[in-house]
């Protein structure tokens, strides 16, 4: 029986679609008051209409540190606290290293890695106060790097390293750090790839299996954040049954 999240306040980044949207809705259904942030604020408005509980819509660009700070401030001003940060914002612009458009590298590092670090930095004082939870949506690419995904994997390996250092710093103060590593999920993520060969490969891989749904990951988030306070679920690796690698 999960503990209800009644009275808890959650901030979800990258909430305009996919895992972020499903997670925000699932946490709202558990009784949490949810702040949702993304660059596409219009999409967040429709999420807010679907959510069973109170939702605060925030236009948020995680690669901009001021935007991140403002989102945390707005959340605390509205709801009086912050108990859970779900770092979900991410981009996957896969392609070979030779001949790469390195502006895509910068974008991935700024969004996936620095963005999640900025959010932790801004939220941490509030999370320490409430003995809250940092939940990082990473990837199987945070464990196994593959050709064509070097920089994306580097950002996700970075999240794992940062999260483990963070865990060691804050766990004895009651803040739990959770890393969730999904395999193939049916989301928009692969649609942003500009390299045609890699994009086709990703689409074929997804078509060859029963992919995870965003709700499957949202269920894992709910499980992790509703454990009793003395239980820290630090890592969940979750793949489609059909995904061999």
C-alpha angles and dihedrals in degrees: 000000000000122000110248118246092222108150094012122125121217133187116202120191122203089026099149095093146353121010094359094054093045091048093050091051093046093050091047089053088054090058101263123141103234133206111198123200133189141128092253099068093171090065090050090057091060090047089053090053091053096046117100093217139043114302130189114206116214129182101224137175107187092198088065110074094202090053090052093049091048091052092053092047091049091049093051092044091053101041103022097237147024121233105164133029116196109195103200106138110119147144129208113203099166126184142124119298095231109083094003123160095243093202084075089056090053091049093052094047092046095047105033102033111018091035093057090044092051090050092051091048093051096042100041100086089055093044091051089051092052099033086240137167136260111205118190120196102211128156144239080261086072088068105030123033118205136192110276093025103069101125095038088051090047090057092049094045084051091055090052092051094045092047094052092050089047091050092054091049099048111022095090088053089058100258113132122211119205128185117195116193114194125191120208110348125179098246140120092263099103092043090076094061110116098192103092096208094050092043092053090046091053092047092049091048091052092047091051095063147038095263124209116262122228088248090061090061092042088056090054090051091051090049092051097046096044097057118116113274094257092056119082115187096199101178138018120183109193124179135167109265088239095054109101097177 
